[in-house]
Amino acid sequence: MKELREKILKEGKVCPNNIVKVDSFLNHQVDVSFLKKIGAEFYSRFKNEKVDKILTIESSGIAIACFVAECFNCRLVFAKKGKSLNQSKDFYEAKVFSYTKKEEYDIRVSKEFLNESDNILLIDDFLANGAALNGLAKIVEDAKANLVGCGIVIEKGFQSGGKELRDKGIHLESLAIIDNADETKQTIEFRN
């Protein structure tokens, strides 16, 4: 997606440990009109799939997934991180290691929101090593639902997550794939 690449180059910053910071438009301050375009782009890439629900993880994926769910006219479900008092006692659970926070946490989805008959599209903002998507995929598998694919806004092509998911036969669509991010030069190179 050309417009996304331009926005990353203009507003993105490269931080230590190959962190690409795009919080000015994607995952802290949100450019709503741009996210609407992202939702439409994911719809165009998955429109031939039957999608009953969009699944993401709180919190950065929610805004993006809302626009995708609107395009598919379906429900959005998000996995909650950790425990809360108002959460159902009957849930699907997976462990996820956060690349940016360097910590492991549990994600949970109430069983009432995922059914065997559901066709699920996973949506998230970033893909690095694939921990978040693998956790979500495990939840879909545990629910005996059908995983139709994964949509990622920005994939770090120099990390293993995308390759591993594609090697499993998962339909993965990334709107921008970064092959190199240099903190010193503040340069970002994209895959064609």
C-alpha positions in Angstrom: 0.0 0.0 0.0 1.9 3.0 -1.3 0.1 5.6 0.9 1.1 3.6 4.0 4.7 3.4 3.0 4.8 7.2 2.4 3.2 7.8 5.8 5.7 5.5 7.5 8.6 7.3 5.9 7.2 10.7 6.7 6.0 10.1 10.3 7.8 7.0 11.4 10.9 6.8 13.6 13.4 4.0 14.1 14.2 3.3 17.7 16.7 0.9 19.4 16.1 -2.8 18.9 14.6 -2.3 15.4 11.4 -0.8 16.8 9.6 1.2 14.2 7.5 3.8 16.0 4.4 5.0 14.1 2.4 6.1 17.1 1.7 9.5 15.4 -1.0 7.9 13.2 -1.5 4.2 14.0 -1.2 3.0 17.6 -1.2 6.0 20.0 -2.6 9.0 18.1 -4.9 7.6 15.4 -5.5 9.0 12.0 -9.1 7.9 11.6 -9.5 8.7 8.0 -6.3 6.8 7.2 -7.5 3.8 9.2 -10.7 3.8 7.2 -8.5 3.3 4.0 -6.6 0.5 5.8 -9.8 -1.2 6.5 -10.9 -0.9 2.9 -7.5 -2.3 1.8 -7.9 -5.3 4.0 -11.4 -5.8 2.7 -10.1 -5.8 -0.9 -7.5 -8.4 -0.1 -9.8 -10.8 1.8 -13.2 -10.0 0.0 -13.3 -13.5 -1.5 -13.2 -15.1 1.9 -16.3 -15.7 4.0 -15.6 -13.7 7.2 -17.9 -13.9 10.2 -15.7 -12.2 12.8 -12.6 -10.2 13.1 -10.3 -11.1 16.0 -7.5 -8.9 17.4 -5.6 -8.3 20.6 -6.2 -5.2 22.8 -5.2 -2.5 22.5 -3.4 -1.3 19.3 -5.3 -3.7 17.0 -8.7 -2.6 18.1 -9.0 0.7 16.1 -7.7 -1.0 12.9 -9.9 -4.0 13.3 -13.0 -1.8 13.8 -12.7 -0.5 10.3 -12.1 -3.9 8.9 -15.2 -5.3 10.7 -17.2 -2.4 9.3 -16.2 -3.3 5.8 -17.1 -6.9 6.3 -20.3 -6.0 8.2 -19.3 -8.4 11.0 -18.5 -8.4 14.7 -15.1 -7.6 16.1 -13.8 -9.7 19.0 -10.7 -8.7 20.8 -8.5 -10.9 23.1 -8.1 -9.3 26.5 -4.7 -9.2 28.1 -4.5 -10.6 31.6 -7.3 -11.1 34.1 -10.1 -8.8 35.1 -13.0 -9.1 37.5 -15.7 -8.7 34.9 -14.3 -11.4 32.6 -16.1 -14.6 31.9 -14.7 -17.7 33.8 -15.1 -19.7 30.6 -12.6 -18.6 28.0 -10.0 -19.6 25.5 -6.4 -18.6 26.5 -3.0 -18.4 25.0 0.4 -17.1 26.1 2.0 -14.3 24.1 5.4 -12.8 24.3 5.5 -9.0 23.5 8.5 -8.0 21.4 8.3 -4.4 22.3 7.5 -4.9 26.1 9.8 -7.9 26.5 7.3 -9.7 28.7 4.9 -12.7 28.4 1.2 -12.3 29.1 -2.0 -14.3 28.8 -4.6 -13.4 26.2 -8.2 -14.5 26.7 -11.4 -14.6 24.7 -14.8 -15.6 26.2 -16.0 -18.8 24.7 -19.4 -17.3 24.1 -17.9 -15.1 21.4 -16.2 -17.7 19.2 -18.1 -20.6 17.7 -17.2 -23.7 15.6 -19.0 -22.3 12.6 -17.1 -19.0 12.7 -14.8 -17.9 9.9 -12.2 -15.7 11.6 -9.9 -13.1 10.1 -7.1 -12.0 12.4 -6.0 -8.3 12.3 -3.1 -6.5 14.0 -0.9 -3.5 13.7 2.6 -5.1 13.7 4.1 -8.5 12.9 7.6 -9.2 14.2 8.3 -12.7 15.5 4.6 -13.7 15.2 3.8 -14.3 18.9 0.6 -12.3 18.9 -0.8 -14.0 15.7 0.3 -17.4 16.9 -1.6 -16.8 20.2 -4.7 -15.7 18.3 -4.4 -18.6 15.9 -4.2 -21.0 18.9 -7.4 -19.5 20.3 -9.2 -19.9 16.9 -8.0 -23.5 16.8 -9.1 -24.2 20.4 -12.5 -22.8 19.5 -12.6 -25.2 16.4 -13.3 -22.2 14.3 -11.9 -21.6 10.8 -8.9 -19.3 10.4 -9.4 -17.6 7.0 -6.3 -15.4 7.2 -4.3 -12.7 8.9 -4.1 -9.0 8.0 -1.1 -7.0 9.3 -0.6 -3.3 8.7 3.3 -3.4 9.1 5.4 -6.5 8.9 9.0 -6.6 9.9 10.3 -8.8 7.0 13.7 -9.0 8.7 12.2 -11.0 11.6 10.9 -14.5 11.4 7.1 -14.2 12.1 5.8 -13.6 8.5 7.9 -16.5 7.0 6.8 -18.9 9.8 3.1 -18.1 9.3 3.3 -18.4 5.5 5.2 -21.7 5.9 2.2 -23.0 7.9 0.0 -22.2 4.9 -1.7 -19.3 6.6 -3.0 -16.6 4.2 -1.1 -13.6 5.4 -1.5 -10.1 3.9 0.8 -7.3 5.1 0.1 -3.8 3.8 3.8 -2.8 4.2 6.8 -5.1 4.7 9.9 -3.4 6.1 13.1 -5.2 5.2 15.5 -2.8 6.9 15.2 -0.2 9.6 18.4 1.7 10.5 18.2 3.7 13.8 21.5 5.6 13.2 20.5 6.8 9.7 16.8 6.9 10.4 16.1 5.0 7.2 13.5 2.4 6.4 13.6 0.1 3.4 10.5 -1.7 2.1 10.1 -5.0 0.2 8.8 -4.6 -3.3 
